[in-house]
Amino acid sequence: MTGARHPLRPGHPIGRRAFLAAAGALLVGACSGDHDPGTARGADTGSAAPSAPSRPGEPAAGDGVDAGVVDVTVHPPRSAVLPAVRTWQPTTNEVEPAAKRTAARVIEALGTDMTGTDPAQRLREAGADAALAGHAGALIPPGSPAVVELVYPQYGGLTADRASVMAVARQIWADGAGSHRRTVTADVRMRRSGAGTWSVTELRVPDRLGTGGRTLRGAARELADRPGVDLPDAARADLARDVVDAVVVHTLNELARDFGFSVSVFRAGHPDEVFGTDRISNHTRGRAVDIWAIDGRPVVEMARDDSLLLSFLAAARERGSDEIGAPIDPDGAGGVHFTDDLHRDHVHIGFEP
């Protein structure tokens, strides 16, 4: 309720003493009783909210202006401000952009909820299979309203008619006057129909989020604390659970001396096998990392002869990586570098066991 007005003998002059006595009675009445439903409370602590100061240009209490009326205004709790809803769109040089766009629409339907609607209904409205909601796990935020922002959907595998899109999604949801955020990494499996249309067939979302109370230590802590290194929550969790080989952590710390970079995955969220084969991926062994941006520039937007890209690849090779996938193969067949459509959007740095 706002702007409730209590007349004190309207139309008649009122003296200063009478005004003060009436105001005091109102204050006593407001303070009595076990609970006043009109009292605003702090959203975070539950303590009573302080009185709002007078707005510029308004008279303060006791100024004697409009003495025949006392205004009692209850200010509703503030609501958390969420970012604007934005849909991800493919950028320059994306391979099979329709596949990534389709994966993005599913993640956005699951993660953006402004009205408390059912996730299955949101999927139907996006033209996707509503049954995917039952396997979405953490792709559905724990509260609403909520907004999801796709950090980047990177390929984890690509064939003529199948794909894995490893999507890192940032979720922001409201909780009273505050908000919470986290990133979720998911392996989105896709299939292309004979007509050439891509559809999502499966969602593989890690069961465990966060570090599980584990503390990052040593070289892993050094890596995570570097301001130029961007790690999604799943990558931090991999470091905390000690499933990332020390050689990978050491190499990234060395690279971080000269470059900033954004990690998409270590292990969690990546296919267990090299996509389309039965060979175990070095990601599963904890001996590989995928990087989707260097010095703030998405790899997919770089020309194959970009000097920054070439210097980063050379630095990875010089620091001992013997498995480097990228948009370009600088050393040709039989070397440590390789390239294909799958690696047009990221740099893979691995170490053979």
Protein Blocks (a to p, Z undefined) as FASTA:
>chain_A
ZZiacdehehiacdfklmmmmmmmmmmmmmgcjbdfkbccdfklopacddddddehiace
hklpaklbccddddddddddddddddddddehiahkllmmmmmmmmmmmmpcfkopafkl
mmmmnopafklmmmnmmmpcfbdcdddddfbacdfbdcfkbccddddddddddehjbccd
ddddddddddddfkopacdfbdcddfbgcjkopacehjllmmmmpmkbccdfklmmmmmn
opacfklmmmmmmmmmmpccddfbfkgopafbdghiabdcfklnopaccdfbgehiafkl
pcfklmklmmmmmmmmmnopabdcdfbdfkoghiabdcdfklmmbccddddZZ
